[in-house]
């Protein structure tokens, strides 16, 4: 196709002007333009071919400076559609299958779909130029915009691929929340589908289908993301009202009320999805964490002020809440139990690994994070057993011992965390909740052990009974200390935890 070089130069000049405007803020002023490409020079009819060659090289450089994310931010409802159309013509003519150029084209086509020159003009369906194939008005508009460019062909196989966007769109629409949408893999699958079109990505039919999908998906994504952040901020507000500061932990980092307060949903939503995907996932994981463990819901609100007659140190301790232990135990959720069970499994496994590889002389002293866990000889034998999967009494005894020891180890760890959090009310509450969950698990562990003891007695195995009862007693001592610590008056808590009485 022979194209008027002056028309092509006009398109490139529009792109150049838009790019240079975007770069003014980063470079702190006007962008230096190569000689011969100034606005005045572009009006000359002399050596148009040479000017075009220079312009193409200059735009390659500007393309490297303008990322899809920056272009996304630049395109607003106030952007002139003429600029978007010129950008679309430019990208289509490049015939570049790189991710960056494809993402920019994707963005521009979606902008044109979302901002029609006449409101509602894309809602009616038209017909193909032969009067038979149904075409959307937007595809017809793209055909007109790209009429003077060489449009890449679309194979029958690629035409069939376009139908997948409807299924993916329905899947995204049916996602119940942000976490479900992100875990579905729709974003990754769509990105791979777009990449599979290669040069045919720039066909008007492909661009029209993708723009419609992007618009629908974007609305749903924004709804779910704003719903997630709204819930997080509500949790943060409730926590702050009760004097807390830490909402939970995501990727090993404590998320505070201040972190949530600085969350700018609008800015995140304007970033390119591919670049911001990990940030979206962190927001989703935080929401999921809060749903499993609602902060402060089962604690009595602490008094607003301390008694003026008491010393300052006492007033600081009194900021901790008075716990209604019975209510808290009754409010433990299956999600909390499941989360704690995962931790117990890791504790059991770490102890097993140590006992199995340690020198036999030292295998009964297991180094934990804050203390040394002392195992009885029978407990060490249970942790090194290779018959835990058997359906036998000895396997039942060993499994019960592992559970009793692991629960005791976790309680001891949380008691130490509690002691170290004396001056941080929000952290203290989190560890207090963990202890409450462990107390519930301890109760079921004793029930299960009781059944194994009965079975051992019936089979006449006093050694197994003694082993289990000894491990039970150690766990009972630990749980009594936990109860005493949680129910003691604030001034007594630190003393109880340190003394072990």
Buried (B, 14 or more C-beta within 10 A) or exposed (E): EEEEEEEBBEBBBBBBBBBBEBBEEEEEEEBEBEEBBEEEBBEEEEEBEEBBEBBBEBBEEBBEEBBBBBBBBBBEEEBEEEBBBBBBBBBBBBEBBEEBBBBBBBBBBBBBBBBBEEEEEBEEEEEEEEEEEEBBBBBBBBBEBBEBBEBBEBEEEBBEBBEBBEEBBEBBEEBEBBBBBBEBEBBEBBBEBBEEBEEBBBBBBBBBBBBBBBBBBBEBBEEBBBEBBEBBBEBBEBBBEBBBBBBBEBEEEBBBBEBBEEBEBEEBBBBBBEEBBEEBBBBBBBBBBBBBBBBBBBBEEBEEEBEEEEEEEEBBBBBBBBBEBEEBBEBBBEBBBEBBEEBBEEBBEBBBEBBEEBEEEEBBEBEBEEEEBEBBEBBBBBBBBEEBEEEEBBBBBBBBBBBBBBBBBBBBBBBBBBBBBBEBBBBBBBBBBBBBBBBBBBEEBBEBBEEBBEBBEEEEBEEBBEBBEBBBEBBBEBBEBBBBBBEBEBEEBBEBBEEEE
